[in-house]
Amino acid sequence: MKTKTKYLIPAFAAVFALTFAMATPLVMAESGNDGHSKWSAKHHKGHFAVTVEGFTGQIPVPEDINREIMKELRDQVSVSIVDAVGAIPEDDETNYMGAKIGLVKNENGEKFVAWILKGMTTDDETVTKNILVVDAGDAGNTQTVTKSFDLSSIEERKSQWEERKSNFSGDFERMKEKFQRNLGA
């Protein structure tokens, strides 16, 4: 048996054993509030609220929310998706691609149930993402949140990443050569 094989086999066995020694406690852990359960109430947040300044809706959401309260809130929704889409202004050229019932938070931290319509417009230099918020209790109560992104900065970051990636591939080739030389291949 060659020297490198004599040391390589025990090294692989040690890595294999360490993998099981580190993973076993996490696999065997019981679910609960001990931090190992990824779906426990402590770790699973569920609903994220869109922040809209100055929004006040008809259906307020209490601080401590659970499934029963969510069902009650869903029953209070009086605006249908058709009404929410009908609330889009005539002069709005946004291509809305999705709508859902969700939570909207104002600057005071108060949460309300609302329809959230997401869309975007693009031109050669910018991408503008629009979120139209329609109150779930009153279709006339709407607000729009707009965020714009400059495409030139995205292209600049992309070119920087391509440059770094080409440097990584050169490093990989050099390591591969060195490894093959050390193995005598």
N, C-alpha and C positions, 0 to 999 in steps of 0.2 A: 504494500500500500504506500502510495506517495505521501510525502509530508503534508502537502496542502490538503489532500483528502482526509488525512488523519485529524487535522484541526477543523476542517470545514463541517464534517458530520456532527460532531458535538456542538458546534456553534449553532447550526440549524436546530438541533434538538433543544438547546437552551432557549432560543428565540421562541420556538413553538410552545415550550412549557411556560415561559413568561407571559405569552399572549393569553393562555387560559387562566393563569394565576391572576391576571389583572381584570379579565372580562367576567369571570365567574361571579364575583360578589355583585356586580351590577345586574347580571342576568337573574340571579337568584333572589334579588331584593324584592320584598313585597311592596305592592302599590300602597300609597298612603301619603302622609304629609312628611315623609322623610327625605324628599328631594330626589328620589330615584324614579318616581313615577312621573313620566312626562305628560300624562293626561290628567293629573290631579288638578283640583280647583286652584291650587297655589300657582301652577305654571301655565295653565291654559286660559288665556285671556278671552278668546272668542270674538268679541266685536270691537272694532276700532272705529272711532268717530272722526268724521271729517270736520275740521275746524273752520267755521264761517263767522266772521265778525258781524255783530249786530243781528244775528238770526234769532228769532223767537217763534217757536212752533206751537201748534195747537195740542200736540200730544207729548207732554213732558215724560222723561224717563227717570225713575228714582235711582238713587245712588247704589243701593244694593239690588241687583237685578238677578233673576233666576229664570228658569224655563217657564214657570207658571205666569210670571209677570210678563215675559215676552209674548206668550199666547194672548194674554189680556190686551197688550198693546197692539198686537196684530189685528185683533177684533175691532179696535177703535179706528183703524185706518179707513177713511171714507173716500180718499182719492184713488182712483184706479190708475193703472199704468197708462191707459189711453188718455186720461185727463192730464197726467204728468207730462206725457209727450206733447200734448196739446198746449202746454204752458210754455213751450219753446217760443221765444220771440220770432216774429216774421223776418226780421233783418239779420238773424243769427245764421252765419254760414258754417257753423261747426258741424262736422260729421260725427254725430253722437253714435257711439258703438255699443253702449251697454247701459242698462238701468237696473237698479235694485233698491229694495227698502233697506235703509240703514240708519245709523245714528249720526246726528249732527250736533256738534258742540260749539257754543258761542264763547266769546272771550271771558265770560264770567264762570265758565265751567259747567253751565247748565246744558243738559243733553235733551234732544228732541228726536222723534221719529220723523223721517222724511224720505222722499224718493231722491236717489242720487243718480243723475245721468252723466255719463262720462264720455268725452269726445275730444277730438283734437283737429287742429288745422295746421298745415305746413306750407312753407314757401321755401325759396332757395336758401335763405339764411337762418330762419328760426322755425322752431316747433312750438306751437302754443297748445297747452292742454287746458281744457275747460271742464269744470264740474258745475253742472246746473243742479241746484238744490231746490226741490219742490216740497213744500210742507205736506205731510200725509193727511192733515186735517183740513187744509184750505189750499186749493190749487192756485189761487191768486197770490199766495205768499211764496215768492221765488227769490233766489239770489244766485249769483254766479261767482265762482272762484276761478281765477285765471293765473296760470304760470307759464312763462315763456323760457325756452332754452335756446341758446345760441349754438347753431350747428358747427360753426367754425371751431369752437372750443372742443367739441366732441371729436371732430376730425383731427385736431391737433393732438389730443390724448391718444387717439387711435394710432397715429403715426409714431408717437413716442413708444407705445406698446409694441408695435411692429419692430421698431429698432431694438428694444430690449429683448424681444423674442428671438431675433436673429443672433444677438449676442449669446443667449442661452443655448441655441443650437450649436454654435461654435464651441462652447464650453463642453457640451455633451459629447461632441465628436472627439475633443481632446481627451476627455476622461475615458471614453471608449477605447481609444488607441492605447492609452497608458495601461488600462486594465488588460487589454490583449497582450501587450508586451510583457506584463508581469506574469501572466499565465503561460507565456511561452508559445502562444498560438500564432 
